[in-house]
């Protein structure tokens, strides 16, 4: 991590107590009918301040893992659109699907997720459905490993209208 710090990269922590619901496949016919289990999260004052410092200097916010992204976006939803990210803690059942308007995260480092998972829908919302389909076609052809201990990808966020 010293190499990152020397390049001006700052780390900040978030907490999301992941439950089994995150990994449950979507079984409902319509996405709107899927019920996410609630999970506890916390975005500290120090993390909110680090994000604002990064934004002020023109930096990008990178979430390492979908749980970090969900915690940050859950905190952002508690504040006003356009307002600085405020510290937050509590319960979230945020189910991110295409069309979601991301407020905090610019880049996402995550693994390849399983079909019909809420996490696959999250990455499609973040990076765009067609882009994710192309990445997954490549990953399958090249025999990448999927799920929690598999290969990883770095995704850039697309505009909500493009997702």
Rosetta blueprint (number, residue, H / E / L):
1 X L
2 X H
3 X H
4 X H
5 X H
6 X H
7 X L
8 X L
9 X L
10 X L
11 X L
12 X L
13 X L
14 X E
15 X E
16 X E
17 X L
18 X L
19 X L
20 X H
21 X H
22 X H
23 X H
24 X L
25 X E
26 X L
27 X L
28 X L
29 X L
30 X L
31 X H
32 X H
33 X H
34 X L
35 X L
36 X L
37 X L
38 X L
39 X E
40 X E
41 X E
42 X E
43 X E
44 X L
45 X H
46 X H
47 X H
48 X H
49 X H
50 X H
51 X H
52 X H
53 X H
54 X H
55 X H
56 X H
57 X L
58 X L
59 X L
60 X L
61 X L
62 X E
63 X E
64 X E
65 X L
66 X H
67 X H
68 X H
69 X H
70 X H
71 X H
72 X H
73 X H
74 X H
75 X H
76 X H
77 X H
78 X L
79 X L
80 X L
81 X L
82 X L
83 X L
84 X L
85 X L
86 X L
87 X L
88 X E
89 X E
90 X E
91 X E
92 X E
93 X L
94 X L
95 X L
96 X L
97 X L
98 X L
99 X L
100 X L
101 X L
102 X L
103 X L
104 X L
105 X L
106 X L
107 X E
108 X E
109 X E
110 X E
111 X E
112 X L
113 X L
114 X L
115 X L
116 X L
117 X E
118 X H
119 X H
120 X H
121 X H
122 X H
123 X H
124 X H
125 X H
126 X H
127 X H
128 X L
129 X H
130 X H
131 X H
132 X H
133 X H
134 X H
135 X H
136 X H
137 X H
138 X H
139 X H
140 X H
141 X H
142 X L
143 X L
144 X L
145 X L
146 X L
147 X L
148 X L
149 X L
150 X L
151 X L
152 X E
153 X E
154 X E
155 X E
156 X E
157 X L
158 X L
159 X L
160 X L
161 X L
162 X L
163 X L
